[in-house]
Amino acid sequence: MQLSRDEISAKLKEILVAADEKHKAIVDSITDSSSLATDIGLTSVGMLYLVIVIEESFQIQFENVGIDDFKTFGDMVSYIESKQK
């Protein structure tokens, strides 16, 4: 089943909160342009954890990409969206 961009965004926000309760305070203010590092506060270890959970939750594989390929929340949503097709 292919999810809409809004559904992907909502599910990704749920994953962020589940990974770290501190994200609960900012989840409503996260937009596509929110920086993963600066605005959301993800470290490189946090990004690796997020990738693993995303792969399991969305049943996709990250291929030929690195952590530095995702600067914003929107970058991550767009990648997940593209992998569904």
C-alpha positions as CSV (number, residue, x, y, z in Angstrom):
1,M,0.0,0.0,0.0
2,Q,1.4,3.3,-1.0
3,L,1.2,6.1,1.6
4,S,0.6,9.7,0.8
5,R,3.3,12.3,1.6
6,D,1.2,13.5,4.6
7,E,0.9,9.9,5.9
8,I,4.6,9.3,5.5
9,S,5.3,12.6,7.4
10,A,2.9,11.6,10.2
11,K,4.4,8.2,10.6
12,L,8.0,9.6,10.5
13,K,7.0,12.0,13.3
14,E,5.7,9.1,15.4
15,I,9.0,7.3,14.9
16,L,10.9,10.3,16.1
17,V,8.8,10.6,19.2
18,A,9.1,6.8,19.9
19,A,12.9,7.1,19.5
20,D,13.3,10.0,21.9
21,E,10.6,11.6,24.0
22,K,12.3,15.1,23.7
23,H,10.9,15.1,20.1
24,K,7.3,15.2,21.5
25,A,7.8,18.9,22.3
26,I,8.8,19.9,18.8
27,V,6.9,17.3,16.6
28,D,4.1,19.8,15.8
29,S,6.5,22.4,14.6
30,I,8.4,20.1,12.3
31,T,8.1,21.0,8.6
32,D,9.7,19.8,5.4
33,S,12.4,22.4,5.8
34,S,13.3,21.5,9.4
35,S,16.9,20.6,9.7
36,L,17.4,17.0,11.0
37,A,20.5,18.1,12.9
38,T,19.8,21.7,14.0
39,D,16.0,21.8,14.4
40,I,15.2,18.2,15.4
41,G,18.5,17.5,17.1
42,L,19.5,14.2,15.5
43,T,23.0,13.1,15.9
44,S,24.8,10.7,13.5
45,V,24.0,7.8,15.9
46,G,20.3,9.0,16.0
47,M,20.2,9.1,12.2
48,L,21.5,5.5,12.0
49,Y,18.9,4.3,14.4
50,L,16.2,6.3,12.5
51,V,17.3,4.6,9.2
52,I,17.0,1.2,10.7
53,V,13.5,1.9,12.1
54,I,12.4,3.5,8.8
55,E,13.5,0.4,6.9
56,E,11.5,-1.8,9.1
57,S,8.4,0.5,9.4
58,F,8.1,1.3,5.7
59,Q,9.5,-1.9,4.4
60,I,12.1,-0.2,2.2
61,Q,15.9,-0.4,1.9
62,F,18.2,2.6,1.9
63,E,20.4,2.1,-1.2
64,N,23.3,4.2,-2.5
65,V,22.7,7.0,0.1
66,G,24.6,8.3,3.0
67,I,23.5,10.1,6.2
68,D,24.7,13.4,4.7
69,D,22.2,13.0,1.8
70,F,19.4,13.9,4.2
71,K,19.6,17.5,5.5
72,T,15.9,18.2,6.2
73,F,12.8,16.3,7.3
74,G,11.5,16.8,3.8
75,D,14.5,15.1,2.3
76,M,13.7,12.0,4.4
77,V,10.0,12.1,3.5
78,S,10.8,12.5,-0.2
79,Y,13.2,9.5,-0.1
80,I,10.6,7.3,1.6
81,E,8.0,8.5,-0.9
82,S,10.3,7.6,-3.9
83,K,11.0,4.2,-2.5
84,Q,7.3,3.2,-2.5
85,K,7.0,3.5,-6.3
